[in-house]
Amino acid sequence: MNRAYSMIDIKSIKEDERLIEGIATTPSTDRVGDIVESMGAKFNVPMPLLWQHKSDQPVGHVEYAKPGKSGIPFKARIAKSNEPGTLKDRLDEAWQSIKLKLVPAVSIGFSIKNYEVMKEGGWRIKEWDWLELSLVTIPANADCTIDRIKSIDTAMLAATGHKQNGVRLLSAGVTASRKPVMIEEITVTKSKTYAEQITALEASRQAKSARREEIQAKASEEGRTKDEAEQVEFDDLGNSIRTIDRELVDLNELEKANRAAAVPADGSDQKAAAAARAGVRVETKRNLKPGIMLARFAIAKAISFKEMVPASEIARQRWPDHPELETELKAAVAAGSSTTLATLVQPTVMASEMIEYLWHRTIVGRIAGLRKVPFNIKVPRQTSVASVSWVGEAAPKPLSAFALDTVSLGYYKIAGIVALTDEIVKFSSPSAEEMVRDELANAIIMLMDHDFIDPEKAAVAGVSPASITNGVTPTAATGTAYSNFAADLNTTLALFDAARIDTSNLAIVMSTRIARSLGMMLNSLGQPLFPNVSSTGGTVQGYQVVVSGNVDATGDVAANGDNIIFLKPDEIFLADDGNVSIDISREASVQMDGAPDNPALATTITISAFQHNLALVRAERYCNWLKRRAQAVQYISGAKYA
């Protein structure tokens, strides 16, 4: 998950309301050179309000947010509990910390949908899913936070989380009287020169000055004065410019003194030249594909189990160009005995990278707009629709109400075990590493996709949720031609209309076979009837099409056909912890069968990892889903369109 930060602005103190307002994010350049465009935000309210980005510590909800060109103003409310206990203590701590300005900022947690790389090297994030808002101690937006920070936690310096090759530091200390401006220094190479710092500050000054002129021009063109948010931003930019001007004076003086003290490098002989070059270290790193670092993490641990060599030493020898892997392996903690699966405490960066790779290969991860909710938090759910009618003068108004209930999505775990041979874990080639990564991911993807859409998948209390199609009466396909598909499509959409569910943003999930067939349908002139869909996805009648090889028909496809699932994304609750745990063993004995979804029907075989020279790797992930309304999902069964 990516992050960006801003300050909280408490308009007034009302103990009963516990309402806070502020700007969730601004389109200004952050500390790592990125820009998060406010107008690109996709979200739904109410949105979870968390404490310090901890998904298991919610403290309230975001009730209002409206993207604008200069930022996203928001209103959020911290919940209040009268029952003594941990929850009440957490809620009261959050509110008191905000009132006393001990926790002065908010941070958005978001997932990037579309971005471009800017000339200066940062990312311009153009479209993003806003997942949650957190109250945080350490904000990172250079425009509006630094004047209130006394120290910086280096683990929180990267605003968006996708730049991990270096630690970014502040060049100026923080005081109450002077607001420092951020200057990035990358510690993996030598520090920036004074000339480079001057250039960076001059560019920052120019950008801030241009933004001030833009704010003033907008107000003048609309024939008004600056509103409150614009005035705050205008003043902050002015303070930053004045600070930059003072910093430029200091840097110019230092550069002048540095030039005066400079002496020519001694190149009279080889020894002198080598001494002159000493102290400058340049490192280059090859970018790795997503998930490869976590695969290397598992490979190193698997070899360590067999050869009785520390995993960190294996990483140092095999991948010397990535010393961070060696460092993390030294910090890894093994739990359990030699006959059980020993847990790998993988770093957050590696796990997040693996999740990013895995998530966009699942059906759930490719459907835009699912309603994200925290685990074990009661969420209101609408179960019926209120009705209204016209009334005459002085006539009584009809009274109606829509029904509500509350649901809570508990922790459900998806797990799979894959067996890797000694030959695979010993190979150091990229193809072997990708094979390990793919095996880890596929263990989760196939089961997750199947159980999300299979109509036969019912809920198992305390174990797994029902699929979104379970219990839905399907629309049976009427034939194979275009006219049949059009009729079946209208019949299915009419079911949404009858339930008063808006169909403007539906998503359609289908198999590659059906998508390919629709894409090849031609009219009498030989033109494609569905030019925007293919075996890789696309759109049908403007609806998003998600294609998956895990949309399986029951039995023989030729005889029974496929299912085509229609769903309204914002009517599907999704709880996900955004992490994956990897466990490994070389000594465990496991049961293998041909029907893991229904062990009662399978012939079980027990094998020993030690006896077969295998490394058993277990991948687990916590995830849960639930329909907000039963009518939010419909599907066509027996589809054989051709």
C-alpha positions, 0 to 999 in steps of 0.5 A: 500500500502507498501513502501520502500525508497532510495536516489535520485542521481542527475547526472547533473542539466539540467533545460530543461530535469529535469531528476533524477537518483537513486536507487529505492530500495535495497535488504538490511534490512530496519528499520523494519527488512524487505528485499524487493528483487529487482529481485521480482519487477513487473512493467511497464514503464512509471510509475507515479512519485508522490509527497509525495505518494499523488495519486492526485499530480503527478509530472512526470513519471519514464522512465527507471528502471532495477532490479538488484541483488543490487537494481533497478536503475531508471531514472525519469523526472519531467514534466514542464508546462508553463501555470501559475497555481497550476500544474505549481507551484507543478512541479516547487516546486518538481524540486527546492526541489530536486535541493536544496536537500530539498527532497532528497529521493524516495519511492516506493509504492508497493503491496506484492505478495509473501513473507516469514517470516525470522528467525529474525522476518522480512519479505523477500518480494520475489515478489511485484507489483511496483505501483508508485514512490514518491519523499519524504522528509523522507526516511527510508532505513538505508543504504543510507538515514540517513546521510541527515535527520535532523528529523524523522516523526513517521508516516513514520517510518515503511518502509513496513507498515505492522507492526503497533503494536509499534512505532519504534525509532532511538537510535542515533541522526543525524548529518552531520559528523556522519552517525547513524545506526538504532536500533529499540526499541518497545515502547509498552514493556520495552526498549532493554537492552544494551546486546540486542542492542550490539547483534543487532549491531553485527549482522548488522555489520556481514551482512554489512561486508558480503555484502562488500565482495560479491560486491568486489568478484563479481567485481574480478570474472568479471575481472573489477573494481567496477561500480559507483553503487557498489562503492557507496554501498561499501562506504556506507557499510564501513561508516556504519561498522565504525559507528557501531564499534564506537557505540559498544565501547559506548554500551560496556562501558555503559553495564560495568557501568550498571553491576557495579551499579546493585543491587540484587532485594529485595524479602524478602517479598511480598511488596518488591517483588512487588516494585522490579517488578514495571515499567516493563509492558508486553502487549500481543495482539491477531492478528486480521483477515484483515478487523476486526478492521474496522468492529469494528470501524463501530460497535462501531459507530453504537452502539454509535448512539443508546445508546448515549454513546461515541464510544471510550468508547464502544471500551474501554469496548468491546475490551480492548486489542486493545486500538488503536481503542479507540484512533482512535475513539476519533479522528473520526469526524462526519459530517452532521446532525442526519438525514443524513449519518454521515461520519466516518473518519477511520484511514489509517491503518484500511482502508488499511487493509480492502482494502487488504481484499476486493481487493483480492476477486475482479476479478480486484484485482486477475489479475496480471499486470494491468496497474496502472494509476493516476486519471485525468491524460492524458495517451497516448494510442496506437490505431493502429500498425505501419508496417515495410517491407524489402527494396532493395538496394537504394530503398525508405523506406516505411513510416508508423506510428501508431496512438495515442490518450490520455485518462484520467480516471476520478473519478468514485465511487462504493457505496453500503448500507447494513443494520445491525440489532441491534442483529448483532452490539450488538454481540461481538463474532468474527463471528458477527464481520466477518459478518459485515466485509463481508457485507461491502466488499460484497457491493462493490465486487459483483458490481465491478466484475459484471460491470468489465466483463458484456458485457451489462454494457455500460459507463454512462457519469460521473457515471461509466465506461463501462465493458471491454467486452462491445462492443466486438463481442464474439466467440460463443461456438461451442459445449461442448466437449474438441475439441470444447473448443480447437477450440474456444480457437484457434479462440479467440487467433487468434483475438489477433494475428490479432491485433498484440497483444502478447498473452504470458501473457493473463489472463482468467476469467471464472465461477467456473462451467466452471473451474470445468468442464475443470478440470474434462475433461479426455483423453482416458487414464483417465488423466486430460486434464487440470491438472492445473485448478480447481474451485479455478483457476489455469492455462490453456495452461499456461495462468492465470485463475481467477475464480469468482462466479460473472461471471454470464451468461444471463438468464438460464445457462443450456440454454445460457451458460457462458462467458469466458473472455480473456484479456491482463492485461497490455492493461487495464488501472486501476485507484484506490485510494486505500481507502474505506470510511464507512458511517453510520446512524440509522435515515436515510430512504432509498429506497430498490429495487430488481434491484439496477443496473436498478432502472427503472425496480424495485419496490421501497420500502422506509424503515426507519432505526429507525423504523426497528432497523437497522444500515445503513452502506454505503461503497464507493470506487473510481475506474475506468478502460479503455481498451488501445486498443479495441482488448485487450479483447475477450470472448467466449459466450454460453460456456457449456463445460462439 
